Amino acid sequence: MTKEIVSIREFAEMTNIKEYVVRRLVKENKLVFFMSGSRAYINYPLSVKKLWSNEQ
């Protein structure tokens, strides 16, 4: 079972996307995430669904 809320590093490892690309996607609001202080936490299942769908 995969974790639902993951860090940028964990998301990058799980999706085989470079960390700097994940950080850019967070900055462009293309992932489902929340900030805790200066750290971003990503909702993995919703972000994958949003990232790979054709909707803008």
PyMOL commands that set and color helices and strands:
alter all, ss='L'
color gray80, all
select helices_A, chain A and resi 8-15+19-27+44-52
alter helices_A, ss='H'
color red, helices_A
select strands_A, chain A and resi 5-7+33-36+39-43
alter strands_A, ss='S'
color yellow, strands_A
deselect
rebuild
show_as cartoon
